[in-house]
Amino acid sequence: MIIVPVKEGENIERALKKLKRKFEKTGIMRELRSRQKFTKPSVERREEVLKAIYIEQLKREQEG
């Protein structure tokens, strides 16, 4: 359960923004969407490898 303490006099919009940010960090929606369909393990592994390659390229671009 996500709990957001609201200080006295704090704006409701700010508290709602904190709640949304905490909810996004938990990754619940991402997990629910991924569970809606089955992905083969080989496809998941391929996506992981492609993501790792992409991240390595970004790191190399920043260094050089």
PDB file of N, H, CA, C and O in Angstrom:
ATOM      1  N   MET A   1       0.850  -1.177   0.000  1.00  0.00           N
ATOM      2  CA  MET A   1       0.000   0.000   0.000  1.00  0.00           C
ATOM      3  C   MET A   1       0.896   1.240   0.000  1.00  0.00           C
ATOM      4  O   MET A   1       1.869   1.317   0.749  1.00  0.00           O
ATOM      5  N   ILE A   2       0.560   2.180  -0.827  1.00  0.00           N
ATOM      6  H   ILE A   2      -0.232   2.118  -1.436  1.00  0.00           H
ATOM      7  CA  ILE A   2       1.335   3.414  -0.928  1.00  0.00           C
ATOM      8  C   ILE A   2       0.734   4.450   0.012  1.00  0.00           C
ATOM      9  O   ILE A   2      -0.462   4.738  -0.046  1.00  0.00           O
ATOM     10  N   ILE A   3       1.574   5.003   0.876  1.00  0.00           N
ATOM     11  H   ILE A   3       2.545   4.768   0.923  1.00  0.00           H
ATOM     12  CA  ILE A   3       1.117   6.011   1.823  1.00  0.00           C
ATOM     13  C   ILE A   3       1.876   7.297   1.551  1.00  0.00           C
ATOM     14  O   ILE A   3       3.104   7.304   1.466  1.00  0.00           O
ATOM     15  N   VAL A   4       1.129   8.382   1.415  1.00  0.00           N
ATOM     16  H   VAL A   4       0.131   8.375   1.483  1.00  0.00           H
ATOM     17  CA  VAL A   4       1.729   9.693   1.199  1.00  0.00           C
ATOM     18  C   VAL A   4       1.286  10.601   2.339  1.00  0.00           C
ATOM     19  O   VAL A   4       0.122  10.996   2.398  1.00  0.00           O
ATOM     20  N   PRO A   5       2.206  10.936   3.248  1.00  0.00           N
ATOM     21  CA  PRO A   5       1.827  11.839   4.333  1.00  0.00           C
ATOM     22  C   PRO A   5       1.612  13.261   3.796  1.00  0.00           C
ATOM     23  O   PRO A   5       2.456  13.793   3.075  1.00  0.00           O
ATOM     24  N   VAL A   6       0.489  13.859   4.151  1.00  0.00           N
ATOM     25  H   VAL A   6      -0.196  13.426   4.737  1.00  0.00           H
ATOM     26  CA  VAL A   6       0.168  15.206   3.707  1.00  0.00           C
ATOM     27  C   VAL A   6       0.348  16.148   4.888  1.00  0.00           C
ATOM     28  O   VAL A   6      -0.303  16.003   5.922  1.00  0.00           O
ATOM     29  N   LYS A   7       1.237  17.109   4.717  1.00  0.00           N
ATOM     30  H   LYS A   7       1.766  17.227   3.877  1.00  0.00           H
ATOM     31  CA  LYS A   7       1.491  18.069   5.780  1.00  0.00           C
ATOM     32  C   LYS A   7       0.354  19.086   5.830  1.00  0.00           C
ATOM     33  O   LYS A   7      -0.334  19.325   4.838  1.00  0.00           O
ATOM     34  N   GLU A   8       0.179  19.661   6.980  1.00  0.00           N
ATOM     35  H   GLU A   8       0.738  19.466   7.786  1.00  0.00           H
ATOM     36  CA  GLU A   8      -0.900  20.636   7.147  1.00  0.00           C
ATOM     37  C   GLU A   8      -0.627  21.857   6.271  1.00  0.00           C
ATOM     38  O   GLU A   8       0.458  22.437   6.305  1.00  0.00           O
ATOM     39  N   GLY A   9      -1.616  22.224   5.502  1.00  0.00           N
ATOM     40  H   GLY A   9      -2.498  21.752   5.474  1.00  0.00           H
ATOM     41  CA  GLY A   9      -1.488  23.363   4.603  1.00  0.00           C
ATOM     42  C   GLY A   9      -0.839  23.024   3.270  1.00  0.00           C
ATOM     43  O   GLY A   9      -0.646  23.906   2.434  1.00  0.00           O
ATOM     44  N   GLU A  10      -0.500  21.750   3.061  1.00  0.00           N
ATOM     45  H   GLU A  10      -0.658  21.033   3.740  1.00  0.00           H
ATOM     46  CA  GLU A  10       0.124  21.353   1.799  1.00  0.00           C
ATOM     47  C   GLU A  10      -0.935  21.252   0.704  1.00  0.00           C
ATOM     48  O   GLU A  10      -2.070  20.841   0.946  1.00  0.00           O
ATOM     49  N   ASN A  11      -0.544  21.628  -0.472  1.00  0.00           N
ATOM     50  H   ASN A  11       0.378  21.962  -0.669  1.00  0.00           H
ATOM     51  CA  ASN A  11      -1.444  21.621  -1.613  1.00  0.00           C
ATOM     52  C   ASN A  11      -1.812  20.176  -1.987  1.00  0.00           C
ATOM     53  O   ASN A  11      -0.956  19.292  -1.992  1.00  0.00           O
ATOM     54  N   ILE A  12      -3.085  19.954  -2.295  1.00  0.00           N
ATOM     55  H   ILE A  12      -3.780  20.672  -2.290  1.00  0.00           H
ATOM     56  CA  ILE A  12      -3.555  18.621  -2.667  1.00  0.00           C
ATOM     57  C   ILE A  12      -2.899  18.160  -3.973  1.00  0.00           C
ATOM     58  O   ILE A  12      -2.572  16.982  -4.117  1.00  0.00           O
ATOM     59  N   GLU A  13      -2.705  19.075  -4.919  1.00  0.00           N
ATOM     60  H   GLU A  13      -2.970  20.033  -4.801  1.00  0.00           H
ATOM     61  CA  GLU A  13      -2.081  18.717  -6.181  1.00  0.00           C
ATOM     62  C   GLU A  13      -0.669  18.194  -5.967  1.00  0.00           C
ATOM     63  O   GLU A  13      -0.239  17.256  -6.638  1.00  0.00           O
ATOM     64  N   ARG A  14       0.050  18.806  -5.028  1.00  0.00           N
ATOM     65  H   ARG A  14      -0.299  19.568  -4.483  1.00  0.00           H
ATOM     66  CA  ARG A  14       1.416  18.362  -4.741  1.00  0.00           C
ATOM     67  C   ARG A  14       1.407  16.960  -4.130  1.00  0.00           C
ATOM     68  O   ARG A  14       2.249  16.128  -4.468  1.00  0.00           O
ATOM     69  N   ALA A  15       0.464  16.703  -3.239  1.00  0.00           N
ATOM     70  H   ALA A  15      -0.220  17.379  -2.965  1.00  0.00           H
ATOM     71  CA  ALA A  15       0.354  15.382  -2.626  1.00  0.00           C
ATOM     72  C   ALA A  15      -0.014  14.337  -3.680  1.00  0.00           C
ATOM     73  O   ALA A  15       0.495  13.217  -3.652  1.00  0.00           O
ATOM     74  N   LEU A  16      -0.892  14.703  -4.601  1.00  0.00           N
ATOM     75  H   LEU A  16      -1.306  15.614  -4.624  1.00  0.00           H
ATOM     76  CA  LEU A  16      -1.283  13.796  -5.676  1.00  0.00           C
ATOM     77  C   LEU A  16      -0.091  13.498  -6.588  1.00  0.00           C
ATOM     78  O   LEU A  16       0.079  12.372  -7.054  1.00  0.00           O
ATOM     79  N   LYS A  17       0.722  14.513  -6.834  1.00  0.00           N
ATOM     80  H   LYS A  17       0.583  15.428  -6.455  1.00  0.00           H
ATOM     81  CA  LYS A  17       1.911  14.333  -7.656  1.00  0.00           C
ATOM     82  C   LYS A  17       2.887  13.364  -6.988  1.00  0.00           C
ATOM     83  O   LYS A  17       3.490  12.525  -7.657  1.00  0.00           O
ATOM     84  N   LYS A  18       3.042  13.484  -5.658  1.00  0.00           N
ATOM     85  H   LYS A  18       2.552  14.166  -5.115  1.00  0.00           H
ATOM     86  CA  LYS A  18       3.901  12.569  -4.909  1.00  0.00           C
ATOM     87  C   LYS A  18       3.378  11.139  -5.010  1.00  0.00           C
ATOM     88  O   LYS A  18       4.150  10.197  -5.191  1.00  0.00           O
ATOM     89  N   LEU A  19       2.056  10.988  -4.891  1.00  0.00           N
ATOM     90  H   LEU A  19       1.429  11.753  -4.744  1.00  0.00           H
ATOM     91  CA  LEU A  19       1.444   9.666  -4.979  1.00  0.00           C
ATOM     92  C   LEU A  19       1.694   9.042  -6.354  1.00  0.00           C
ATOM     93  O   LEU A  19       2.067   7.873  -6.456  1.00  0.00           O
ATOM     94  N   LYS A  20       1.485   9.827  -7.396  1.00  0.00           N
ATOM     95  H   LYS A  20       1.181  10.776  -7.313  1.00  0.00           H
ATOM     96  CA  LYS A  20       1.692   9.321  -8.752  1.00  0.00           C
ATOM     97  C   LYS A  20       3.148   8.919  -8.966  1.00  0.00           C
ATOM     98  O   LYS A  20       3.423   7.904  -9.606  1.00  0.00           O
ATOM     99  N   ARG A  21       4.075   9.702  -8.438  1.00  0.00           N
ATOM    100  H   ARG A  21       3.852  10.526  -7.918  1.00  0.00           H
ATOM    101  CA  ARG A  21       5.491   9.400  -8.596  1.00  0.00           C
ATOM    102  C   ARG A  21       5.849   8.097  -7.877  1.00  0.00           C
ATOM    103  O   ARG A  21       6.567   7.260  -8.424  1.00  0.00           O
ATOM    104  N   LYS A  22       5.346   7.930  -6.650  1.00  0.00           N
ATOM    105  H   LYS A  22       4.762   8.610  -6.206  1.00  0.00           H
ATOM    106  CA  LYS A  22       5.604   6.700  -5.903  1.00  0.00           C
ATOM    107  C   LYS A  22       5.005   5.497  -6.622  1.00  0.00           C
ATOM    108  O   LYS A  22       5.626   4.437  -6.697  1.00  0.00           O
ATOM    109  N   PHE A  23       3.793   5.667  -7.151  1.00  0.00           N
ATOM    110  H   PHE A  23       3.288   6.529  -7.090  1.00  0.00           H
ATOM    111  CA  PHE A  23       3.116   4.584  -7.857  1.00  0.00           C
ATOM    112  C   PHE A  23       3.904   4.188  -9.099  1.00  0.00           C
ATOM    113  O   PHE A  23       4.029   3.003  -9.406  1.00  0.00           O
ATOM    114  N   GLU A  24       4.437   5.178  -9.813  1.00  0.00           N
ATOM    115  H   GLU A  24       4.335   6.141  -9.564  1.00  0.00           H
ATOM    116  CA  GLU A  24       5.209   4.902 -11.027  1.00  0.00           C
ATOM    117  C   GLU A  24       6.497   4.153 -10.684  1.00  0.00           C
ATOM    118  O   GLU A  24       6.918   3.268 -11.429  1.00  0.00           O
ATOM    119  N   LYS A  25       7.118   4.504  -9.564  1.00  0.00           N
ATOM    120  H   LYS A  25       6.776   5.223  -8.959  1.00  0.00           H
ATOM    121  CA  LYS A  25       8.372   3.851  -9.167  1.00  0.00           C
ATOM    122  C   LYS A  25       8.168   2.391  -8.784  1.00  0.00           C
ATOM    123  O   LYS A  25       9.086   1.586  -8.934  1.00  0.00           O
ATOM    124  N   THR A  26       6.984   2.033  -8.294  1.00  0.00           N
ATOM    125  H   THR A  26       6.238   2.688  -8.173  1.00  0.00           H
ATOM    126  CA  THR A  26       6.748   0.650  -7.909  1.00  0.00           C
ATOM    127  C   THR A  26       6.703  -0.265  -9.121  1.00  0.00           C
ATOM    128  O   THR A  26       7.031  -1.446  -9.006  1.00  0.00           O
ATOM    129  N   GLY A  27       6.303   0.249 -10.285  1.00  0.00           N
ATOM    130  H   GLY A  27       6.036   1.208 -10.379  1.00  0.00           H
ATOM    131  CA  GLY A  27       6.282  -0.552 -11.506  1.00  0.00           C
ATOM    132  C   GLY A  27       5.090  -1.479 -11.603  1.00  0.00           C
ATOM    133  O   GLY A  27       5.127  -2.451 -12.357  1.00  0.00           O
ATOM    134  N   ILE A  28       4.042  -1.203 -10.863  1.00  0.00           N
ATOM    135  H   ILE A  28       4.012  -0.414 -10.250  1.00  0.00           H
ATOM    136  CA  ILE A  28       2.865  -2.072 -10.857  1.00  0.00           C
ATOM    137  C   ILE A  28       2.193  -2.085 -12.231  1.00  0.00           C
ATOM    138  O   ILE A  28       1.851  -3.152 -12.739  1.00  0.00           O
ATOM    139  N   MET A  29       2.005  -0.923 -12.828  1.00  0.00           N
ATOM    140  H   MET A  29       2.283  -0.056 -12.415  1.00  0.00           H
ATOM    141  CA  MET A  29       1.326  -0.865 -14.123  1.00  0.00           C
ATOM    142  C   MET A  29       2.146  -1.567 -15.205  1.00  0.00           C
ATOM    143  O   MET A  29       1.588  -2.252 -16.063  1.00  0.00           O
ATOM    144  N   ARG A  30       3.465  -1.398 -15.164  1.00  0.00           N
ATOM    145  H   ARG A  30       3.917  -0.841 -14.467  1.00  0.00           H
ATOM    146  CA  ARG A  30       4.331  -2.050 -16.133  1.00  0.00           C
ATOM    147  C   ARG A  30       4.199  -3.574 -16.020  1.00  0.00           C
ATOM    148  O   ARG A  30       4.131  -4.283 -17.024  1.00  0.00           O
ATOM    149  N   GLU A  31       4.164  -4.054 -14.778  1.00  0.00           N
ATOM    150  H   GLU A  31       4.219  -3.478 -13.962  1.00  0.00           H
ATOM    151  CA  GLU A  31       4.038  -5.497 -14.566  1.00  0.00           C
ATOM    152  C   GLU A  31       2.677  -6.009 -15.026  1.00  0.00           C
ATOM    153  O   GLU A  31       2.592  -7.074 -15.638  1.00  0.00           O
ATOM    154  N   LEU A  32       1.616  -5.266 -14.741  1.00  0.00           N
ATOM    155  H   LEU A  32       1.684  -4.401 -14.244  1.00  0.00           H
ATOM    156  CA  LEU A  32       0.285  -5.685 -15.174  1.00  0.00           C
ATOM    157  C   LEU A  32       0.198  -5.773 -16.696  1.00  0.00           C
ATOM    158  O   LEU A  32      -0.385  -6.715 -17.234  1.00  0.00           O
ATOM    159  N   ARG A  33       0.773  -4.797 -17.383  1.00  0.00           N
ATOM    160  H   ARG A  33       1.246  -4.032 -16.946  1.00  0.00           H
ATOM    161  CA  ARG A  33       0.745  -4.806 -18.839  1.00  0.00           C
ATOM    162  C   ARG A  33       1.539  -5.978 -19.401  1.00  0.00           C
ATOM    163  O   ARG A  33       1.150  -6.585 -20.399  1.00  0.00           O
ATOM    164  N   SER A  34       2.651  -6.288 -18.750  1.00  0.00           N
ATOM    165  H   SER A  34       2.966  -5.795 -17.939  1.00  0.00           H
ATOM    166  CA  SER A  34       3.460  -7.398 -19.256  1.00  0.00           C
ATOM    167  C   SER A  34       2.782  -8.736 -19.000  1.00  0.00           C
ATOM    168  O   SER A  34       3.007  -9.691 -19.744  1.00  0.00           O
ATOM    169  N   ARG A  35       1.959  -8.822 -17.964  1.00  0.00           N
ATOM    170  H   ARG A  35       1.776  -8.046 -17.360  1.00  0.00           H
ATOM    171  CA  ARG A  35       1.270 -10.067 -17.657  1.00  0.00           C
ATOM    172  C   ARG A  35       0.042 -10.301 -18.537  1.00  0.00           C
ATOM    173  O   ARG A  35      -0.507 -11.403 -18.536  1.00  0.00           O
ATOM    174  N   GLN A  36      -0.389  -9.308 -19.274  1.00  0.00           N
ATOM    175  H   GLN A  36       0.057  -8.413 -19.274  1.00  0.00           H
ATOM    176  CA  GLN A  36      -1.559  -9.459 -20.123  1.00  0.00           C
ATOM    177  C   GLN A  36      -1.285 -10.376 -21.308  1.00  0.00           C
ATOM    178  O   GLN A  36      -2.203 -10.990 -21.852  1.00  0.00           O
ATOM    179  N   LYS A  37      -0.027 -10.466 -21.701  1.00  0.00           N
ATOM    180  H   LYS A  37       0.718  -9.967 -21.259  1.00  0.00           H
ATOM    181  CA  LYS A  37       0.313 -11.325 -22.832  1.00  0.00           C
ATOM    182  C   LYS A  37       1.531 -12.167 -22.466  1.00  0.00           C
ATOM    183  O   LYS A  37       2.332 -11.783 -21.614  1.00  0.00           O
ATOM    184  N   PHE A  38       1.658 -13.301 -23.109  1.00  0.00           N
ATOM    185  H   PHE A  38       1.008 -13.613 -23.801  1.00  0.00           H
ATOM    186  CA  PHE A  38       2.799 -14.171 -22.866  1.00  0.00           C
ATOM    187  C   PHE A  38       3.886 -13.871 -23.879  1.00  0.00           C
ATOM    188  O   PHE A  38       3.637 -13.793 -25.082  1.00  0.00           O
ATOM    189  N   THR A  39       5.104 -13.703 -23.365  1.00  0.00           N
ATOM    190  H   THR A  39       5.306 -13.767 -22.388  1.00  0.00           H
ATOM    191  CA  THR A  39       6.243 -13.529 -24.262  1.00  0.00           C
ATOM    192  C   THR A  39       7.195 -14.697 -24.056  1.00  0.00           C
ATOM    193  O   THR A  39       7.507 -15.076 -22.927  1.00  0.00           O
ATOM    194  N   LYS A  40       7.637 -15.240 -25.138  1.00  0.00           N
ATOM    195  H   LYS A  40       7.384 -14.932 -26.055  1.00  0.00           H
ATOM    196  CA  LYS A  40       8.536 -16.381 -25.067  1.00  0.00           C
ATOM    197  C   LYS A  40       9.850 -15.955 -24.407  1.00  0.00           C
ATOM    198  O   LYS A  40      10.300 -14.822 -24.578  1.00  0.00           O
ATOM    199  N   PRO A  41      10.455 -16.865 -23.658  1.00  0.00           N
ATOM    200  CA  PRO A  41      11.728 -16.545 -22.999  1.00  0.00           C
ATOM    201  C   PRO A  41      12.807 -16.097 -23.980  1.00  0.00           C
ATOM    202  O   PRO A  41      13.629 -15.243 -23.649  1.00  0.00           O
ATOM    203  N   SER A  42      12.810 -16.664 -25.178  1.00  0.00           N
ATOM    204  H   SER A  42      12.142 -17.358 -25.447  1.00  0.00           H
ATOM    205  CA  SER A  42      13.822 -16.270 -26.158  1.00  0.00           C
ATOM    206  C   SER A  42      13.629 -14.815 -26.587  1.00  0.00           C
ATOM    207  O   SER A  42      14.603 -14.095 -26.807  1.00  0.00           O
ATOM    208  N   VAL A  43      12.378 -14.388 -26.704  1.00  0.00           N
ATOM    209  H   VAL A  43      11.587 -14.973 -26.526  1.00  0.00           H
ATOM    210  CA  VAL A  43      12.090 -13.006 -27.089  1.00  0.00           C
ATOM    211  C   VAL A  43      12.485 -12.058 -25.954  1.00  0.00           C
ATOM    212  O   VAL A  43      13.045 -10.990 -26.202  1.00  0.00           O
ATOM    213  N   GLU A  44      12.193 -12.449 -24.708  1.00  0.00           N
ATOM    214  H   GLU A  44      11.739 -13.317 -24.507  1.00  0.00           H
ATOM    215  CA  GLU A  44      12.576 -11.620 -23.560  1.00  0.00           C
ATOM    216  C   GLU A  44      14.090 -11.456 -23.510  1.00  0.00           C
ATOM    217  O   GLU A  44      14.597 -10.355 -23.292  1.00  0.00           O
ATOM    218  N   ARG A  45      14.809 -12.559 -23.712  1.00  0.00           N
ATOM    219  H   ARG A  45      14.398 -13.453 -23.889  1.00  0.00           H
ATOM    220  CA  ARG A  45      16.276 -12.508 -23.680  1.00  0.00           C
ATOM    221  C   ARG A  45      16.811 -11.614 -24.793  1.00  0.00           C
ATOM    222  O   ARG A  45      17.739 -10.835 -24.575  1.00  0.00           O
ATOM    223  N   ARG A  46      16.225 -11.725 -25.987  1.00  0.00           N
ATOM    224  H   ARG A  46      15.471 -12.357 -26.163  1.00  0.00           H
ATOM    225  CA  ARG A  46      16.664 -10.896 -27.111  1.00  0.00           C
ATOM    226  C   ARG A  46      16.467  -9.415 -26.787  1.00  0.00           C
ATOM    227  O   ARG A  46      17.330  -8.593 -27.093  1.00  0.00           O
ATOM    228  N   GLU A  47      15.333  -9.072 -26.169  1.00  0.00           N
ATOM    229  H   GLU A  47      14.632  -9.740 -25.921  1.00  0.00           H
ATOM    230  CA  GLU A  47      15.073  -7.678 -25.800  1.00  0.00           C
ATOM    231  C   GLU A  47      16.066  -7.192 -24.763  1.00  0.00           C
ATOM    232  O   GLU A  47      16.511  -6.046 -24.822  1.00  0.00           O
ATOM    233  N   GLU A  48      16.429  -8.064 -23.793  1.00  0.00           N
ATOM    234  H   GLU A  48      16.068  -8.995 -23.745  1.00  0.00           H
ATOM    235  CA  GLU A  48      17.417  -7.690 -22.783  1.00  0.00           C
ATOM    236  C   GLU A  48      18.770  -7.400 -23.423  1.00  0.00           C
ATOM    237  O   GLU A  48      19.440  -6.431 -23.067  1.00  0.00           O
ATOM    238  N   VAL A  49      19.165  -8.251 -24.371  1.00  0.00           N
ATOM    239  H   VAL A  49      18.621  -9.039 -24.660  1.00  0.00           H
ATOM    240  CA  VAL A  49      20.452  -8.070 -25.038  1.00  0.00           C
ATOM    241  C   VAL A  49      20.454  -6.771 -25.844  1.00  0.00           C
ATOM    242  O   VAL A  49      21.424  -6.015 -25.797  1.00  0.00           O
ATOM    243  N   LEU A  50      19.383  -6.511 -26.578  1.00  0.00           N
ATOM    244  H   LEU A  50      18.594  -7.125 -26.617  1.00  0.00           H
ATOM    245  CA  LEU A  50      19.302  -5.277 -27.363  1.00  0.00           C
ATOM    246  C   LEU A  50      19.338  -4.039 -26.477  1.00  0.00           C
ATOM    247  O   LEU A  50      19.952  -3.033 -26.831  1.00  0.00           O
ATOM    248  N   LYS A  51      18.678  -4.115 -25.327  1.00  0.00           N
ATOM    249  H   LYS A  51      18.179  -4.933 -25.039  1.00  0.00           H
ATOM    250  CA  LYS A  51      18.690  -2.993 -24.389  1.00  0.00           C
ATOM    251  C   LYS A  51      20.099  -2.769 -23.844  1.00  0.00           C
ATOM    252  O   LYS A  51      20.544  -1.627 -23.722  1.00  0.00           O
ATOM    253  N   ALA A  52      20.805  -3.861 -23.512  1.00  0.00           N
ATOM    254  H   ALA A  52      20.444  -4.788 -23.611  1.00  0.00           H
ATOM    255  CA  ALA A  52      22.166  -3.756 -22.996  1.00  0.00           C
ATOM    256  C   ALA A  52      23.094  -3.146 -24.040  1.00  0.00           C
ATOM    257  O   ALA A  52      23.950  -2.326 -23.710  1.00  0.00           O
ATOM    258  N   ILE A  53      22.924  -3.545 -25.307  1.00  0.00           N
ATOM    259  H   ILE A  53      22.229  -4.211 -25.576  1.00  0.00           H
ATOM    260  CA  ILE A  53      23.740  -2.984 -26.389  1.00  0.00           C
ATOM    261  C   ILE A  53      23.475  -1.485 -26.518  1.00  0.00           C
ATOM    262  O   ILE A  53      24.404  -0.695 -26.683  1.00  0.00           O
ATOM    263  N   TYR A  54      22.219  -1.107 -26.443  1.00  0.00           N
ATOM    264  H   TYR A  54      21.464  -1.749 -26.309  1.00  0.00           H
ATOM    265  CA  TYR A  54      21.842   0.307 -26.557  1.00  0.00           C
ATOM    266  C   TYR A  54      22.468   1.129 -25.430  1.00  0.00           C
ATOM    267  O   TYR A  54      22.988   2.219 -25.669  1.00  0.00           O
ATOM    268  N   ILE A  55      22.417   0.608 -24.207  1.00  0.00           N
ATOM    269  H   ILE A  55      21.994  -0.277 -24.013  1.00  0.00           H
ATOM    270  CA  ILE A  55      22.973   1.322 -23.051  1.00  0.00           C
ATOM    271  C   ILE A  55      24.485   1.459 -23.187  1.00  0.00           C
ATOM    272  O   ILE A  55      25.045   2.509 -22.873  1.00  0.00           O
ATOM    273  N   GLU A  56      25.155   0.394 -23.659  1.00  0.00           N
ATOM    274  H   GLU A  56      24.700  -0.459 -23.914  1.00  0.00           H
ATOM    275  CA  GLU A  56      26.600   0.454 -23.865  1.00  0.00           C
ATOM    276  C   GLU A  56      26.964   1.516 -24.900  1.00  0.00           C
ATOM    277  O   GLU A  56      27.949   2.236 -24.735  1.00  0.00           O
ATOM    278  N   GLN A  57      26.172   1.613 -25.965  1.00  0.00           N
ATOM    279  H   GLN A  57      25.372   1.029 -26.099  1.00  0.00           H
ATOM    280  CA  GLN A  57      26.442   2.619 -26.987  1.00  0.00           C
ATOM    281  C   GLN A  57      26.286   4.023 -26.410  1.00  0.00           C
ATOM    282  O   GLN A  57      27.078   4.911 -26.724  1.00  0.00           O
ATOM    283  N   LEU A  58      25.292   4.227 -25.583  1.00  0.00           N
ATOM    284  H   LEU A  58      24.648   3.505 -25.327  1.00  0.00           H
ATOM    285  CA  LEU A  58      25.099   5.546 -24.958  1.00  0.00           C
ATOM    286  C   LEU A  58      26.283   5.898 -24.069  1.00  0.00           C
ATOM    287  O   LEU A  58      26.762   7.032 -24.082  1.00  0.00           O
ATOM    288  N   LYS A  59      26.756   4.917 -23.292  1.00  0.00           N
ATOM    289  H   LYS A  59      26.367   3.996 -23.282  1.00  0.00           H
ATOM    290  CA  LYS A  59      27.901   5.161 -22.398  1.00  0.00           C
ATOM    291  C   LYS A  59      29.143   5.508 -23.190  1.00  0.00           C
ATOM    292  O   LYS A  59      29.896   6.403 -22.805  1.00  0.00           O
ATOM    293  N   ARG A  60      29.370   4.801 -24.306  1.00  0.00           N
ATOM    294  H   ARG A  60      28.758   4.074 -24.618  1.00  0.00           H
ATOM    295  CA  ARG A  60      30.543   5.072 -25.134  1.00  0.00           C
ATOM    296  C   ARG A  60      30.470   6.454 -25.755  1.00  0.00           C
ATOM    297  O   ARG A  60      31.489   7.135 -25.873  1.00  0.00           O
ATOM    298  N   GLU A  61      29.276   6.878 -26.154  1.00  0.00           N
ATOM    299  H   GLU A  61      28.448   6.325 -26.058  1.00  0.00           H
ATOM    300  CA  GLU A  61      29.112   8.208 -26.739  1.00  0.00           C
ATOM    301  C   GLU A  61      29.412   9.300 -25.714  1.00  0.00           C
ATOM    302  O   GLU A  61      29.986  10.333 -26.058  1.00  0.00           O
ATOM    303  N   GLN A  62      29.027   9.076 -24.464  1.00  0.00           N
ATOM    304  H   GLN A  62      28.561   8.237 -24.185  1.00  0.00           H
ATOM    305  CA  GLN A  62      29.278  10.060 -23.411  1.00  0.00           C
ATOM    306  C   GLN A  62      30.754  10.145 -23.078  1.00  0.00           C
ATOM    307  O   GLN A  62      31.265  11.227 -22.791  1.00  0.00           O
ATOM    308  N   GLU A  63      31.454   9.002 -23.113  1.00  0.00           N
ATOM    309  H   GLU A  63      31.039   8.123 -23.346  1.00  0.00           H
ATOM    310  CA  GLU A  63      32.883   8.991 -22.772  1.00  0.00           C
ATOM    311  C   GLU A  63      33.728   9.633 -23.870  1.00  0.00           C
ATOM    312  O   GLU A  63      34.629  10.424 -23.595  1.00  0.00           O
ATOM    313  N   GLY A  64      33.427   9.284 -25.098  1.00  0.00           N
ATOM    314  H   GLY A  64      32.694   8.641 -25.322  1.00  0.00           H
ATOM    315  CA  GLY A  64      34.293   9.723 -26.207  1.00  0.00           C
ATOM    316  C   GLY A  64      33.769  10.874 -26.902  1.00  0.00           C
ATOM    317  O   GLY A  64      34.386  11.355 -27.853  1.00  0.00           O
TER     318      GLY A  64
END
